[in-house]
């Protein structure tokens, strides 16, 4: 393995932010203690949004993270919006949820994976959905409106509106209609 191909690491900063740093931020937004925000200029937050203790909103130098009105984001969540994240209105995101929007390509076996190119995929969470504690949403997935995603799920494919899905990988268990 050629570890000489690994670029020198650099800091992404402290994640300390002020409300003025955001692309847009609504009224009545609560950031609990320990929340970290990176690239807030790429993040839009609606009104009456709660972000729990220790959550990380990791904006990226390109693409947007958009969080709709009346959304609740639990403690210790990690949202990384390199490929873009759109969270609808009145969405519940349980504690410890991870949303990823990029992944390294496989590349050559002789090269460290972290040296390979990134591919990006926007993640969309529809209005009124609920994402269970410690769930992982992988790049490119769309969670339809009114969905329930069970705790600890790993979502690798789109979930149709008003579905209940769970598991690793997550699969649709039933419709809510």
SULBEL-V533292 format. One record per backbone hydrogen bond with DSSP energy under -0.5 kcal/mol. NH is the residue of the N-H (numbers start at 1). CO is the residue of the C=O. If there is no record, write none. Layout:
# SULBEL-V533292
<<NH:CO> <NH:CO>>
This chain:
# SULBEL-V533292
<<2:110> <3:1> <5:2> <6:3> <21:18> <22:19> <23:40> <23:43> <24:43> <26:45> <26:46> <30:28> <30:49> <31:29> <32:30> <32:51> <35:32> <36:55> <37:15> <38:57> <42:39> <43:40> <44:65> <45:24> <46:67> <48:27> <50:71> <51:30> <52:73> <54:33> <55:52> <56:77> <57:36> <58:56> <58:79> <59:38> <59:57> <65:42> <66:64> <66:85> <67:44> <68:87> <68:88> <70:47> <71:68> <72:91> <73:50> <74:72> <74:93> <76:53> <77:74> <78:97> <79:56> <80:78> <80:99> <81:58> <81:79> <84:81> <85:64> <86:123> <87:66> <88:86> <88:125> <90:69> <91:88> <92:129> <93:72> <93:91> <94:92> <94:131> <96:75> <97:94> <98:135> <99:78> <100:98> <100:137> <103:119> <105:117> <111:108> <112:2> <115:112> <116:113> <119:103> <121:101> <123:84> <124:141> <125:86> <126:143> <128:89> <129:126> <130:147> <131:92> <132:130> <132:149> <134:95> <135:132> <136:153> <137:98> <138:136> <138:155> <140:121> <141:138> <143:124> <144:142> <144:159> <146:127> <147:144> <148:163> <149:130> <150:148> <150:165> <152:133> <153:150> <154:167> <155:136> <155:153> <156:154> <159:142> <162:145> <163:160> <164:174> <165:148> <165:163> <166:171> <168:169> <169:154> <170:154> <171:166> <173:164> <174:164> <176:162>>
